[in-house]
């Protein structure tokens, strides 16, 4: 019970920090002034909207489930925890310190707490998941999930390769690199050095029927549903603010992307609650049988 309590409290704290950071940024109060370009600032604003309206409430809801000892809580917690770790890393490291004006370093304790809580929650959730006890999915669904993970790898490579090629030139011209080089290299490192390899390994594992591949599958699909919502918010904000790099088509495409991942996440997560009902029902049945008098 104490383990459930601490895990749930950690999720509630993480959700509160995500909300506080979003409210303190350019979306609402503007107290945090990030040292970054105008384009990246539009992206942070759109990401803050998704974090405040979607990620923080999900984190709080999962925290309540964890406090109640619901077996689905660790799996559900992976997505907001990884989202927080990914996002807070970029907000701390990806700024143009000493080059652009701002004050985000004064809010390092808030950003640091989000990073630590996100990482600690992800590790705690992962350790609570027993792949052997996860709901059994059909081979067809496993192949679909594997195909989606392969698509994530191709998407990341296709998204970053053109800008990487440009960045390697003597005189880069792409706005993504020229305006915010620190954030550019950090995102490329995280996407191509961490997410893409994990997604590729998980996809291969799913196709081979490996039990270990199911946990990262849940993590990546859930996290990408949230990241997709964040990127959609970025695209909408850039279009609304007339950003020169804005693309209405791109924003609409990411909205479809988000909906697809959210649908797959719903299909994958739903059996977690059915399994809980079956276990509850079985326990209740055994309790009833135990209390019946012998004949």
Protein Blocks (a to p, Z undefined) as FASTA:
>chain_A
ZZmmmmmmmmmmmmmmmmmmmmmmmmlnomaccdddfklmmmmmmmmmmmmmmmmmmmmm
mmmmmmnopaklmmmmmmmmmmmmmmmmmmmmmpcehkagcjklmmmmmmmmmmmmmmmm
mmmmmmmpcfklpccddfklmmmmmmmmmmmmmmmmmmmmmmmmmmmpmbdcbfklmmmm
mlmmmmmmmmmmmmmmmmmmmmmmmmnopaklmmmmmmmmmmmmmmmmmmmmmmmmmmmn
opakbcfklmmmmmmmmmmmmmmmmmmmmmmmmmmmmmmmmmmmmmmmmmpccZZ
